[in-house]
């Protein structure tokens, strides 16, 4: 089964914006009023007003992750759609809804490798910074192990 996300519908300023909703293995759209209720700086407050609580976040899982170009936050509530998956980039965020826990886990299972790869790349980048005590970098150590240094 492929997981293709439909393009969001045009904004309806009086009744919210239709956002992608993953339910029963398929994408549909769902009118989501948080868009009309909040400015970006009030986003968390608008989600809480709709019954969502932050359930999981990749922010801060490693020292470098906050500077990575992508992270995920998962919000949950008791009524359907139960989950909101927020995709954060360095300068913007977007999101999709998941009807229930299995739908949320399926979306995350497909998206998490991207975040994981960026986290690993960030960790390697951090580890490659010069160590002030040894004056070695990760790449220098790898080359030494391979006999290239």
N, CA, C and O atoms as a GROMACS GRO file, in nm:
protein
  596
    1UNK      N    1   0.085  -0.116   0.000
    1UNK     CA    2   0.000   0.000   0.000
    1UNK      C    3   0.089   0.122   0.000
    1UNK      O    4   0.182   0.131   0.080
    2UNK      N    5   0.062   0.216  -0.088
    2UNK     CA    6   0.138   0.340  -0.089
    2UNK      C    7   0.066   0.441  -0.003
    2UNK      O    8  -0.056   0.438   0.013
    3UNK      N    9   0.144   0.531   0.052
    3UNK     CA   10   0.088   0.632   0.140
    3UNK      C   11   0.109   0.767   0.077
    3UNK      O   12   0.210   0.833   0.104
    4UNK      N   13   0.019   0.810  -0.005
    4UNK     CA   14   0.033   0.938  -0.072
    4UNK      C   15  -0.053   1.039   0.000
    4UNK      O   16  -0.169   1.012   0.033
    5UNK      N   17   0.004   1.155   0.023
    5UNK     CA   18  -0.068   1.261   0.092
    5UNK      C   19  -0.128   1.356  -0.011
    5UNK      O   20  -0.056   1.406  -0.097
    6UNK      N   21  -0.259   1.382  -0.003
    6UNK     CA   22  -0.319   1.474  -0.099
    6UNK      C   23  -0.276   1.617  -0.070
    6UNK      O   24  -0.241   1.651   0.043
    7UNK      N   25  -0.280   1.699  -0.171
    7UNK     CA   26  -0.251   1.840  -0.151
    7UNK      C   27  -0.364   1.901  -0.068
    7UNK      O   28  -0.481   1.869  -0.090
    8UNK      N   29  -0.330   1.989   0.027
    8UNK     CA   30  -0.434   2.050   0.108
    8UNK      C   31  -0.528   2.133   0.021
    8UNK      O   32  -0.488   2.193  -0.078
    9UNK      N   33  -0.654   2.134   0.060
    9UNK     CA   34  -0.753   2.214  -0.012
    9UNK      C   35  -0.730   2.362   0.017
    9UNK      O   36  -0.662   2.397   0.114
   10UNK      N   37  -0.786   2.447  -0.064
   10UNK     CA   38  -0.773   2.590  -0.045
   10UNK      C   39  -0.836   2.631   0.088
   10UNK      O   40  -0.929   2.566   0.137
   11UNK      N   41  -0.786   2.738   0.144
   11UNK     CA   42  -0.832   2.784   0.275
   11UNK      C   43  -0.977   2.834   0.267
   11UNK      O   44  -1.016   2.902   0.173
   12UNK      N   45  -1.053   2.798   0.367
   12UNK     CA   46  -1.188   2.851   0.385
   12UNK      C   47  -1.181   2.934   0.512
   12UNK      O   48  -1.188   2.878   0.622
   13UNK      N   49  -1.169   3.064   0.500
   13UNK     CA   50  -1.138   3.149   0.614
   13UNK      C   51  -1.245   3.149   0.722
   13UNK      O   52  -1.215   3.182   0.836
   14UNK      N   53  -1.370   3.113   0.691
   14UNK     CA   54  -1.473   3.117   0.791
   14UNK      C   55  -1.487   2.986   0.867
   14UNK      O   56  -1.537   2.985   0.980
   15UNK      N   57  -1.444   2.874   0.808
   15UNK     CA   58  -1.468   2.745   0.872
   15UNK      C   59  -1.343   2.661   0.887
   15UNK      O   60  -1.353   2.539   0.903
   16UNK      N   61  -1.227   2.721   0.882
   16UNK     CA   62  -1.105   2.645   0.898
   16UNK      C   63  -1.047   2.605   0.764
   16UNK      O   64  -1.092   2.650   0.659
   17UNK      N   65  -0.947   2.522   0.769
   17UNK     CA   66  -0.877   2.474   0.650
   17UNK      C   67  -0.890   2.323   0.646
   17UNK      O   68  -0.883   2.257   0.750
   18UNK      N   69  -0.909   2.268   0.527
   18UNK     CA   70  -0.909   2.123   0.514
   18UNK      C   71  -0.765   2.075   0.515
   18UNK      O   72  -0.683   2.122   0.436
   19UNK      N   73  -0.736   1.983   0.605
   19UNK     CA   74  -0.600   1.929   0.618
   19UNK      C   75  -0.605   1.778   0.592
   19UNK      O   76  -0.711   1.717   0.606
   20UNK      N   77  -0.492   1.719   0.554
   20UNK     CA   78  -0.489   1.574   0.530
   20UNK      C   79  -0.520   1.495   0.658
   20UNK      O   80  -0.473   1.528   0.766
   21UNK      N   81  -0.600   1.392   0.642
   21UNK     CA   82  -0.636   1.301   0.751
   21UNK      C   83  -0.610   1.159   0.704
   21UNK      O   84  -0.659   1.118   0.598
   22UNK      N   85  -0.532   1.082   0.782
   22UNK     CA   86  -0.505   0.943   0.750
   22UNK      C   87  -0.596   0.857   0.836
   22UNK      O   88  -0.593   0.863   0.959
   23UNK      N   89  -0.680   0.775   0.768
   23UNK     CA   90  -0.778   0.692   0.838
   23UNK      C   91  -0.798   0.564   0.757
   23UNK      O   92  -0.819   0.569   0.636
   24UNK      N   93  -0.791   0.450   0.825
   24UNK     CA   94  -0.815   0.320   0.762
   24UNK      C   95  -0.728   0.298   0.638
   24UNK      O   96  -0.775   0.244   0.538
   25UNK      N   97  -0.603   0.341   0.645
   25UNK     CA   98  -0.509   0.317   0.536
   25UNK      C   99  -0.522   0.409   0.416
   25UNK      O  100  -0.459   0.385   0.313
   26UNK      N  101  -0.602   0.515   0.429
   26UNK     CA  102  -0.622   0.605   0.315
   26UNK      C  103  -0.622   0.750   0.362
   26UNK      O  104  -0.655   0.780   0.476
   27UNK      N  105  -0.585   0.839   0.270
   27UNK     CA  106  -0.585   0.982   0.297
   27UNK      C  107  -0.717   1.044   0.253
   27UNK      O  108  -0.766   1.017   0.144
   28UNK      N  109  -0.773   1.127   0.339
   28UNK     CA  110  -0.887   1.211   0.307
   28UNK      C  111  -0.853   1.352   0.358
   28UNK      O  112  -0.738   1.380   0.390
   29UNK      N  113  -0.952   1.438   0.364
   29UNK     CA  114  -0.929   1.569   0.424
   29UNK      C  115  -1.026   1.588   0.539
   29UNK      O  116  -1.129   1.522   0.547
   30UNK      N  117  -0.992   1.682   0.626
   30UNK     CA  118  -1.072   1.710   0.745
   30UNK      C  119  -1.065   1.859   0.771
   30UNK      O  120  -0.956   1.917   0.769
   31UNK      N  121  -1.179   1.922   0.795
   31UNK     CA  122  -1.180   2.065   0.826
   31UNK      C  123  -1.125   2.084   0.967
   31UNK      O  124  -1.176   2.026   1.063
   32UNK      N  125  -1.022   2.164   0.978
   32UNK     CA  126  -0.951   2.179   1.106
   32UNK      C  127  -0.951   2.325   1.146
   32UNK      O  128  -0.881   2.406   1.084
   33UNK      N  129  -1.027   2.360   1.248
   33UNK     CA  130  -1.048   2.498   1.286
   33UNK      C  131  -0.930   2.565   1.356
   33UNK      O  132  -0.930   2.688   1.368
   34UNK      N  133  -0.833   2.492   1.400
   34UNK     CA  134  -0.719   2.554   1.470
   34UNK      C  135  -0.650   2.658   1.382
   34UNK      O  136  -0.596   2.755   1.434
   35UNK      N  137  -0.653   2.638   1.252
   35UNK     CA  138  -0.588   2.734   1.162
   35UNK      C  139  -0.648   2.873   1.172
   35UNK      O  140  -0.575   2.972   1.165
   36UNK      N  141  -0.777   2.882   1.188
   36UNK     CA  142  -0.839   3.014   1.195
   36UNK      C  143  -0.838   3.070   1.335
   36UNK      O  144  -0.863   3.189   1.354
   37UNK      N  145  -0.809   2.987   1.435
   37UNK     CA  146  -0.812   3.032   1.573
   37UNK      C  147  -0.678   3.080   1.626
   37UNK      O  148  -0.673   3.140   1.733
   38UNK      N  149  -0.570   3.054   1.554
   38UNK     CA  150  -0.439   3.081   1.613
   38UNK      C  151  -0.340   3.141   1.514
   38UNK      O  152  -0.338   3.105   1.397
   39UNK      N  153  -0.261   3.230   1.564
   39UNK     CA  154  -0.143   3.274   1.492
   39UNK      C  155  -0.033   3.173   1.527
   39UNK      O  156  -0.049   3.095   1.620
   40UNK      N  157   0.077   3.173   1.453
   40UNK     CA  158   0.182   3.074   1.474
   40UNK      C  159   0.230   3.071   1.619
   40UNK      O  160   0.254   2.964   1.674
   41UNK      N  161   0.246   3.189   1.682
   41UNK     CA  162   0.298   3.193   1.819
   41UNK      C  163   0.197   3.141   1.921
   41UNK      O  164   0.234   3.115   2.036
   42UNK      N  165   0.069   3.127   1.882
   42UNK     CA  166  -0.034   3.077   1.973
   42UNK      C  167  -0.078   2.935   1.936
   42UNK      O  168  -0.181   2.888   1.985
   43UNK      N  169  -0.003   2.868   1.851
   43UNK     CA  170  -0.043   2.738   1.798
   43UNK      C  171  -0.066   2.636   1.908
   43UNK      O  172  -0.169   2.569   1.909
   44UNK      N  173   0.029   2.623   2.001
   44UNK     CA  174   0.014   2.525   2.109
   44UNK      C  175  -0.113   2.551   2.190
   44UNK      O  176  -0.184   2.458   2.227
   45UNK      N  177  -0.141   2.676   2.218
   45UNK     CA  178  -0.260   2.712   2.295
   45UNK      C  179  -0.388   2.675   2.219
   45UNK      O  180  -0.483   2.626   2.280
   46UNK      N  181  -0.391   2.697   2.089
   46UNK     CA  182  -0.508   2.662   2.008
   46UNK      C  183  -0.529   2.511   2.007
   46UNK      O  184  -0.643   2.464   2.016
   47UNK      N  185  -0.420   2.434   1.998
   47UNK     CA  186  -0.434   2.288   2.000
   47UNK      C  187  -0.487   2.241   2.135
   47UNK      O  188  -0.572   2.152   2.141
   48UNK      N  189  -0.437   2.300   2.243
   48UNK     CA  190  -0.485   2.262   2.376
   48UNK      C  191  -0.633   2.296   2.393
   48UNK      O  192  -0.706   2.222   2.458
   49UNK      N  193  -0.678   2.407   2.335
   49UNK     CA  194  -0.819   2.444   2.341
   49UNK      C  195  -0.907   2.342   2.268
   49UNK      O  196  -1.024   2.327   2.302
   50UNK      N  197  -0.850   2.274   2.169
   50UNK     CA  198  -0.924   2.169   2.095
   50UNK      C  199  -0.909   2.032   2.161
   50UNK      O  200  -0.953   1.931   2.106
   51UNK      N  201  -0.846   2.027   2.279
   51UNK     CA  202  -0.834   1.903   2.354
   51UNK      C  203  -0.705   1.827   2.331
   51UNK      O  204  -0.688   1.718   2.387
   52UNK      N  205  -0.613   1.878   2.251
   52UNK     CA  206  -0.487   1.810   2.224
   52UNK      C  207  -0.385   1.837   2.334
   52UNK      O  208  -0.379   1.947   2.390
   53UNK      N  209  -0.306   1.736   2.364
   53UNK     CA  210  -0.191   1.748   2.455
   53UNK      C  211  -0.070   1.692   2.382
   53UNK      O  212  -0.082   1.597   2.305
   54UNK      N  213   0.045   1.751   2.406
   54UNK     CA  214   0.167   1.700   2.342
   54UNK      C  215   0.194   1.560   2.395
   54UNK      O  216   0.204   1.541   2.516
   55UNK      N  217   0.207   1.464   2.307
   55UNK     CA  218   0.222   1.323   2.342
   55UNK      C  219   0.365   1.276   2.320
   55UNK      O  220   0.416   1.195   2.398
   56UNK      N  221   0.431   1.327   2.214
   56UNK     CA  222   0.567   1.285   2.183
   56UNK      C  223   0.630   1.390   2.094
   56UNK      O  224   0.563   1.451   2.011
   57UNK      N  225   0.761   1.411   2.113
   57UNK     CA  226   0.832   1.508   2.030
   57UNK      C  227   0.973   1.460   2.005
   57UNK      O  228   1.037   1.402   2.093
   58UNK      N  229   1.023   1.483   1.884
   58UNK     CA  230   1.162   1.451   1.855
   58UNK      C  231   1.254   1.568   1.889
   58UNK      O  232   1.376   1.554   1.886
   59UNK      N  233   1.196   1.684   1.923
   59UNK     CA  234   1.277   1.799   1.961
   59UNK      C  235   1.360   1.767   2.085
   59UNK      O  236   1.308   1.714   2.184
   60UNK      N  237   1.487   1.799   2.080
   60UNK     CA  238   1.574   1.785   2.196
   60UNK      C  239   1.614   1.643   2.231
   60UNK      O  240   1.673   1.623   2.337
   61UNK      N  241   1.584   1.543   2.147
   61UNK     CA  242   1.621   1.406   2.180
   61UNK      C  243   1.772   1.386   2.176
   61UNK      O  244   1.825   1.297   2.243
   62UNK      N  245   1.840   1.468   2.099
   62UNK     CA  246   1.986   1.470   2.099
   62UNK      C  247   2.026   1.616   2.109
   62UNK      O  248   1.945   1.705   2.085
   63UNK      N  249   2.148   1.641   2.143
   63UNK     CA  250   2.195   1.778   2.156
   63UNK      C  251   2.187   1.855   2.027
   63UNK      O  252   2.175   1.978   2.029
   64UNK      N  253   2.192   1.787   1.914
   64UNK     CA  254   2.195   1.857   1.786
   64UNK      C  255   2.059   1.866   1.721
   64UNK      O  256   2.043   1.941   1.625
   65UNK      N  257   1.960   1.794   1.769
   65UNK     CA  258   1.834   1.781   1.695
   65UNK      C  259   1.761   1.913   1.678
   65UNK      O  260   1.694   1.934   1.577
   66UNK      N  261   1.774   2.003   1.775
   66UNK     CA  262   1.703   2.130   1.764
   66UNK      C  263   1.752   2.212   1.644
   66UNK      O  264   1.680   2.298   1.596
   67UNK      N  265   1.873   2.186   1.597
   67UNK     CA  266   1.927   2.259   1.483
   67UNK      C  267   1.907   2.184   1.352
   67UNK      O  268   1.946   2.234   1.246
   68UNK      N  269   1.847   2.067   1.356
   68UNK     CA  270   1.825   1.990   1.234
   68UNK      C  271   1.710   2.051   1.154
   68UNK      O  272   1.624   2.118   1.210
   69UNK      N  273   1.708   2.027   1.024
   69UNK     CA  274   1.606   2.090   0.941
   69UNK      C  275   1.466   2.028   0.952
   69UNK      O  276   1.374   2.075   0.885
   70UNK      N  277   1.448   1.924   1.033
   70UNK     CA  278   1.317   1.861   1.043
   70UNK      C  279   1.301   1.792   1.177
   70UNK      O  280   1.392   1.725   1.225
   71UNK      N  281   1.184   1.809   1.238
   71UNK     CA  282   1.150   1.735   1.359
   71UNK      C  283   1.000   1.710   1.358
   71UNK      O  284   0.926   1.772   1.281
   72UNK      N  285   0.955   1.618   1.442
   72UNK     CA  286   0.814   1.582   1.450
   72UNK      C  287   0.763   1.602   1.592
   72UNK      O  288   0.835   1.577   1.689
   73UNK      N  289   0.638   1.646   1.604
   73UNK     CA  290   0.569   1.648   1.733
   73UNK      C  291   0.435   1.580   1.712
   73UNK      O  292   0.366   1.605   1.613
   74UNK      N  293   0.398   1.495   1.806
   74UNK     CA  294   0.272   1.421   1.800
   74UNK      C  295   0.183   1.468   1.914
   74UNK      O  296   0.220   1.461   2.031
   75UNK      N  297   0.064   1.516   1.878
   75UNK     CA  298  -0.035   1.562   1.974
   75UNK      C  299  -0.148   1.461   1.978
   75UNK      O  300  -0.181   1.400   1.875
   76UNK      N  301  -0.209   1.441   2.095
   76UNK     CA  302  -0.318   1.344   2.110
   76UNK      C  303  -0.434   1.405   2.187
   76UNK      O  304  -0.418   1.496   2.268
   77UNK      N  305  -0.552   1.351   2.159
   77UNK     CA  306  -0.673   1.389   2.234
   77UNK      C  307  -0.766   1.269   2.238
   77UNK      O  308  -0.737   1.166   2.176
   78UNK      N  309  -0.876   1.279   2.310
   78UNK     CA  310  -0.965   1.163   2.326
   78UNK      C  311  -1.065   1.146   2.211
   78UNK      O  312  -1.109   1.034   2.187
   79UNK      N  313  -1.102   1.252   2.141
   79UNK     CA  314  -1.199   1.238   2.033
   79UNK      C  315  -1.131   1.231   1.897
   79UNK      O  316  -1.019   1.280   1.880
   80UNK      N  317  -1.200   1.171   1.800
   80UNK     CA  318  -1.143   1.156   1.666
   80UNK      C  319  -1.158   1.285   1.587
   80UNK      O  320  -1.256   1.358   1.604
   81UNK      N  321  -1.064   1.315   1.502
   81UNK     CA  322  -0.936   1.246   1.487
   81UNK      C  323  -0.850   1.267   1.611
   81UNK      O  324  -0.838   1.378   1.662
   82UNK      N  325  -0.790   1.157   1.659
   82UNK     CA  326  -0.722   1.156   1.788
   82UNK      C  327  -0.581   1.213   1.786
   82UNK      O  328  -0.533   1.259   1.889
   83UNK      N  329  -0.514   1.212   1.670
   83UNK     CA  330  -0.374   1.253   1.668
   83UNK      C  331  -0.348   1.359   1.562
   83UNK      O  332  -0.404   1.356   1.453
   84UNK      N  333  -0.261   1.452   1.596
   84UNK     CA  334  -0.211   1.552   1.503
   84UNK      C  335  -0.060   1.535   1.497
   84UNK      O  336   0.008   1.538   1.600
   85UNK      N  337  -0.008   1.518   1.378
   85UNK     CA  338   0.136   1.502   1.359
   85UNK      C  339   0.188   1.631   1.298
   85UNK      O  340   0.151   1.667   1.186
   86UNK      N  341   0.271   1.699   1.372
   86UNK     CA  342   0.325   1.828   1.332
   86UNK      C  343   0.467   1.808   1.278
   86UNK      O  344   0.552   1.752   1.346
   87UNK      N  345   0.490   1.854   1.158
   87UNK     CA  346   0.621   1.845   1.094
   87UNK      C  347   0.682   1.984   1.100
   87UNK      O  348   0.630   2.079   1.041
   88UNK      N  349   0.794   1.996   1.171
   88UNK     CA  350   0.859   2.125   1.189
   88UNK      C  351   0.987   2.132   1.107
   88UNK      O  352   1.070   2.041   1.111
   89UNK      N  353   1.002   2.240   1.032
   89UNK     CA  354   1.128   2.268   0.965
   89UNK      C  355   1.190   2.388   1.036
   89UNK      O  356   1.133   2.439   1.133
   90UNK      N  357   1.304   2.432   0.989
   90UNK     CA  358   1.371   2.542   1.057
   90UNK      C  359   1.290   2.671   1.055
   90UNK      O  360   1.306   2.755   1.144
   91UNK      N  361   1.205   2.690   0.956
   91UNK     CA  362   1.132   2.816   0.948
   91UNK      C  363   0.981   2.802   0.931
   91UNK      O  364   0.913   2.903   0.911
   92UNK      N  365   0.926   2.683   0.938
   92UNK     CA  366   0.782   2.666   0.920
   92UNK      C  367   0.737   2.533   0.982
   92UNK      O  368   0.820   2.451   1.022
   93UNK      N  369   0.608   2.514   0.988
   93UNK     CA  370   0.554   2.385   1.030
   93UNK      C  371   0.429   2.355   0.950
   93UNK      O  372   0.361   2.444   0.900
   94UNK      N  373   0.401   2.226   0.939
   94UNK     CA  374   0.281   2.178   0.872
   94UNK      C  375   0.236   2.055   0.949
   94UNK      O  376   0.309   2.006   1.036
   95UNK      N  377   0.119   2.006   0.920
   95UNK     CA  378   0.070   1.892   0.996
   95UNK      C  379  -0.033   1.812   0.919
   95UNK      O  380  -0.090   1.856   0.819
   96UNK      N  381  -0.054   1.692   0.971
   96UNK     CA  382  -0.160   1.604   0.923
   96UNK      C  383  -0.230   1.546   1.045
   96UNK      O  384  -0.176   1.548   1.156
   97UNK      N  385  -0.348   1.497   1.024
   97UNK     CA  386  -0.423   1.433   1.131
   97UNK      C  387  -0.425   1.282   1.108
   97UNK      O  388  -0.421   1.236   0.995
   98UNK      N  389  -0.431   1.208   1.218
   98UNK     CA  390  -0.446   1.062   1.211
   98UNK      C  391  -0.568   1.026   1.295
   98UNK      O  392  -0.582   1.070   1.409
   99UNK      N  393  -0.654   0.944   1.238
   99UNK     CA  394  -0.782   0.911   1.302
   99UNK      C  395  -0.765   0.842   1.437
   99UNK      O  396  -0.835   0.875   1.533
  100UNK      N  397  -0.672   0.747   1.445
  100UNK     CA  398  -0.654   0.671   1.567
  100UNK      C  399  -0.507   0.633   1.582
  100UNK      O  400  -0.424   0.670   1.499
  101UNK      N  401  -0.475   0.560   1.689
  101UNK     CA  402  -0.336   0.524   1.714
  101UNK      C  403  -0.273   0.440   1.603
  101UNK      O  404  -0.160   0.470   1.563
  102UNK      N  405  -0.340   0.338   1.550
  102UNK     CA  406  -0.278   0.263   1.439
  102UNK      C  407  -0.247   0.353   1.319
  102UNK      O  408  -0.142   0.336   1.256
  103UNK      N  409  -0.334   0.446   1.287
  103UNK     CA  410  -0.308   0.537   1.175
  103UNK      C  411  -0.188   0.628   1.206
  103UNK      O  412  -0.104   0.650   1.120
  104UNK      N  413  -0.181   0.678   1.328
  104UNK     CA  414  -0.068   0.764   1.367
  104UNK      C  415   0.062   0.686   1.361
  104UNK      O  416   0.163   0.738   1.313
  105UNK      N  417   0.062   0.562   1.408
  105UNK     CA  418   0.184   0.482   1.406
  105UNK      C  419   0.227   0.449   1.263
  105UNK      O  420   0.347   0.442   1.234
  106UNK      N  421   0.130   0.429   1.174
  106UNK     CA  422   0.165   0.401   1.035
  106UNK      C  423   0.230   0.523   0.969
  106UNK      O  424   0.330   0.510   0.898
  107UNK      N  425   0.173   0.641   0.994
  107UNK     CA  426   0.234   0.763   0.939
  107UNK      C  427   0.373   0.783   0.997
  107UNK      O  428   0.468   0.810   0.923
  108UNK      N  429   0.388   0.769   1.128
  108UNK     CA  430   0.518   0.788   1.191
  108UNK      C  431   0.620   0.685   1.144
  108UNK      O  432   0.737   0.717   1.126
  109UNK      N  433   0.576   0.562   1.125
  109UNK     CA  434   0.669   0.457   1.078
  109UNK      C  435   0.727   0.492   0.943
  109UNK      O  436   0.841   0.457   0.912
  110UNK      N  437   0.650   0.561   0.862
  110UNK     CA  438   0.698   0.600   0.730
  110UNK      C  439   0.778   0.729   0.733
  110UNK      O  440   0.867   0.747   0.649
  111UNK      N  441   0.751   0.818   0.826
  111UNK     CA  442   0.819   0.947   0.832
  111UNK      C  443   0.940   0.948   0.926
  111UNK      O  444   1.034   1.024   0.904
  112UNK      N  445   0.938   0.865   1.028
  112UNK     CA  446   1.045   0.868   1.128
  112UNK      C  447   1.184   0.842   1.069
  112UNK      O  448   1.280   0.903   1.118
  113UNK      N  449   1.201   0.757   0.969
  113UNK     CA  450   1.337   0.738   0.915
  113UNK      C  451   1.402   0.867   0.863
  113UNK      O  452   1.524   0.881   0.870
  114UNK      N  453   1.322   0.958   0.814
  114UNK     CA  454   1.378   1.086   0.768
  114UNK      C  455   1.435   1.163   0.887
  114UNK      O  456   1.546   1.214   0.880
  115UNK      N  457   1.358   1.170   0.994
  115UNK     CA  458   1.404   1.241   1.113
  115UNK      C  459   1.525   1.170   1.172
  115UNK      O  460   1.622   1.234   1.213
  116UNK      N  461   1.521   1.037   1.178
  116UNK     CA  462   1.633   0.960   1.231
  116UNK      C  463   1.759   0.984   1.150
  116UNK      O  464   1.867   1.000   1.207
  117UNK      N  465   1.748   0.985   1.019
  117UNK     CA  466   1.864   1.009   0.934
  117UNK      C  467   1.923   1.147   0.958
  117UNK      O  468   2.045   1.164   0.963
  118UNK      N  469   1.837   1.247   0.972
  118UNK     CA  470   1.886   1.382   1.000
  118UNK      C  471   1.952   1.389   1.137
  118UNK      O  472   2.052   1.459   1.154
  119UNK      N  473   1.896   1.318   1.236
  119UNK     CA  474   1.957   1.317   1.368
  119UNK      C  475   2.095   1.253   1.365
  119UNK      O  476   2.189   1.305   1.425
  120UNK      N  477   2.107   1.141   1.295
  120UNK     CA  478   2.238   1.074   1.283
  120UNK      C  479   2.337   1.166   1.212
  120UNK      O  480   2.452   1.178   1.253
  121UNK      N  481   2.292   1.231   1.104
  121UNK     CA  482   2.380   1.324   1.032
  121UNK      C  483   2.424   1.437   1.123
  121UNK      O  484   2.540   1.478   1.120
  122UNK      N  485   2.332   1.488   1.204
  122UNK     CA  486   2.368   1.593   1.298
  122UNK      C  487   2.467   1.547   1.403
  122UNK      O  488   2.561   1.619   1.437
  123UNK      N  489   2.447   1.425   1.454
  123UNK     CA  490   2.541   1.371   1.553
  123UNK      C  491   2.679   1.352   1.493
  123UNK      O  492   2.779   1.381   1.557
  124UNK      N  493   2.684   1.302   1.370
  124UNK     CA  494   2.813   1.285   1.304
  124UNK      C  495   2.880   1.421   1.284
  124UNK      O  496   3.000   1.436   1.303
  125UNK      N  497   2.799   1.519   1.244
  125UNK     CA  498   2.853   1.654   1.228
  125UNK      C  499   2.907   1.708   1.359
  125UNK      O  500   3.014   1.768   1.361
  126UNK      N  501   2.833   1.688   1.469
  126UNK     CA  502   2.881   1.732   1.600
  126UNK      C  503   3.007   1.658   1.640
  126UNK      O  504   3.101   1.719   1.692
  127UNK      N  505   3.010   1.527   1.615
  127UNK     CA  506   3.127   1.446   1.653
  127UNK      C  507   3.249   1.481   1.569
  127UNK      O  508   3.362   1.455   1.610
  128UNK      N  509   3.228   1.540   1.453
  128UNK     CA  510   3.340   1.574   1.366
  128UNK      C  511   3.404   1.707   1.405
  128UNK      O  512   3.507   1.745   1.349
  129UNK      N  513   3.345   1.777   1.499
  129UNK     CA  514   3.407   1.900   1.546
  129UNK      C  515   3.537   1.864   1.619
  129UNK      O  516   3.548   1.758   1.679
  130UNK      N  517   3.634   1.951   1.612
  130UNK     CA  518   3.765   1.924   1.672
  130UNK      C  519   3.751   1.907   1.822
  130UNK      O  520   3.691   1.990   1.891
  131UNK      N  521   3.806   1.798   1.872
  131UNK     CA  522   3.811   1.771   2.016
  131UNK      C  523   3.929   1.850   2.072
  131UNK      O  524   4.044   1.827   2.034
  132UNK      N  525   3.900   1.943   2.162
  132UNK     CA  526   4.005   2.031   2.213
  132UNK      C  527   4.115   1.957   2.289
  132UNK      O  528   4.228   2.005   2.294
  133UNK      N  529   4.084   1.842   2.348
  133UNK     CA  530   4.184   1.770   2.424
  133UNK      C  531   4.276   1.688   2.336
  133UNK      O  532   4.397   1.685   2.359
  134UNK      N  533   4.222   1.624   2.236
  134UNK     CA  534   4.299   1.534   2.151
  134UNK      C  535   4.332   1.595   2.015
  134UNK      O  536   4.418   1.543   1.944
  135UNK      N  537   4.266   1.704   1.979
  135UNK     CA  538   4.283   1.766   1.847
  135UNK      C  539   4.255   1.666   1.736
  135UNK      O  540   4.326   1.662   1.635
  136UNK      N  541   4.151   1.585   1.755
  136UNK     CA  542   4.111   1.485   1.656
  136UNK      C  543   3.966   1.508   1.617
  136UNK      O  544   3.886   1.560   1.695
  137UNK      N  545   3.934   1.470   1.497
  137UNK     CA  546   3.796   1.472   1.452
  137UNK      C  547   3.752   1.328   1.428
  137UNK      O  548   3.835   1.238   1.420
  138UNK      N  549   3.622   1.307   1.417
  138UNK     CA  550   3.570   1.174   1.389
  138UNK      C  551   3.624   1.122   1.257
  138UNK      O  552   3.666   1.006   1.248
  139UNK      N  553   3.624   1.206   1.155
  139UNK     CA  554   3.676   1.162   1.025
  139UNK      C  555   3.824   1.126   1.036
  139UNK      O  556   3.868   1.027   0.977
  140UNK      N  557   3.901   1.205   1.112
  140UNK     CA  558   4.044   1.173   1.132
  140UNK      C  559   4.062   1.039   1.201
  140UNK      O  560   4.153   0.963   1.165
  141UNK      N  561   3.977   1.009   1.300
  141UNK     CA  562   3.987   0.880   1.370
  141UNK      C  563   3.952   0.764   1.276
  141UNK      O  564   4.018   0.660   1.279
  142UNK      N  565   3.850   0.782   1.194
  142UNK     CA  566   3.812   0.677   1.098
  142UNK      C  567   3.925   0.653   1.001
  142UNK      O  568   3.958   0.539   0.970
  143UNK      N  569   3.985   0.761   0.951
  143UNK     CA  570   4.098   0.745   0.859
  143UNK      C  571   4.216   0.674   0.926
  143UNK      O  572   4.282   0.592   0.863
  144UNK      N  573   4.241   0.705   1.050
  144UNK     CA  574   4.349   0.639   1.122
  144UNK      C  575   4.321   0.489   1.137
  144UNK      O  576   4.410   0.407   1.118
  145UNK      N  577   4.195   0.455   1.170
  145UNK     CA  578   4.158   0.314   1.183
  145UNK      C  579   4.175   0.241   1.049
  145UNK      O  580   4.217   0.126   1.046
  146UNK      N  581   4.141   0.310   0.940
  146UNK     CA  582   4.153   0.249   0.807
  146UNK      C  583   4.294   0.255   0.753
  146UNK      O  584   4.320   0.210   0.641
  147UNK      N  585   4.387   0.310   0.829
  147UNK     CA  586   4.526   0.316   0.785
  147UNK      C  587   4.550   0.424   0.681
  147UNK      O  588   4.649   0.418   0.608
  148UNK      N  589   4.463   0.521   0.671
  148UNK     CA  590   4.478   0.628   0.572
  148UNK      C  591   4.535   0.754   0.633
  148UNK      O  592   4.541   0.857   0.565
  149UNK      N  593   4.575   0.750   0.756
  149UNK     CA  594   4.621   0.873   0.822
  149UNK      C  595   4.759   0.860   0.877
  149UNK      O  596   4.812   0.954   0.936
   0.00000   0.00000   0.00000
